[in-house]
Amino acid sequence: MARMRIFLMQALAACLAACSPEQNWRQITFEGTNLKAQLPCKPDRTTREVPLGGAPVQLAVAGCESGNAMVAVMTAALAPGVDAQAVLQGWQQATLAHLQIQAPAQTEPWSRSGLLPLGASQRVQAQGRRSDGQPVVAHAVWGALAEGDHLRVVHAVVYAPKAQPQLAQTLFEGLQP
């Protein structure tokens, strides 16, 4: 019995030593919004001005590398009156074009409690190429939510050399408008 206990303790220690902190999920928030996300690693953050919907907006980005995957969540507040449907469609087209994707392998409507029911709220899986020519699989979602007198757009993505459906599913389920 004592030998069995020692063996089990050694096996447990070996398993724990083999564990990797690659996916240490944590909740993050974005300043000035109620939007929350779950990321599998400590994110780097930045905010930069980008054109969305024909006007410059402050795009907040939180992203990190988990194993061989790049995971990111991006969000921006739109000025009152800006068409979120058109913004999301343009954002999708720009993302897919940047990855040299002709047509997504899978596209389906994406909805979460609190998101607006827009036709451009999509979940996409596609294979493309990075700027260095290396293959990449993208899992991505786009959506919009109402915030006071304006709308907020959200984009979450996983980029990896091979499909990462479980990582993507956990990321997308962790978005809380």
Secondary structure, DSSP 8 states (H G I E B T S, - for coil): -HHHHHHHHHHHHHHHHH--TT---EEEE-TTS--EEEESS--EEEEEEEEETTEEEEEEEEEEEETTEEEEEEEEE--TT--HHHHHHHHHHHHHHHTT-SS-SEEEE---TTS---TT-EEEEEEEE-TTS-EEEEEEEEEEEEETTEEEEEEEEEEESS--HHHHHHHHHT-B-
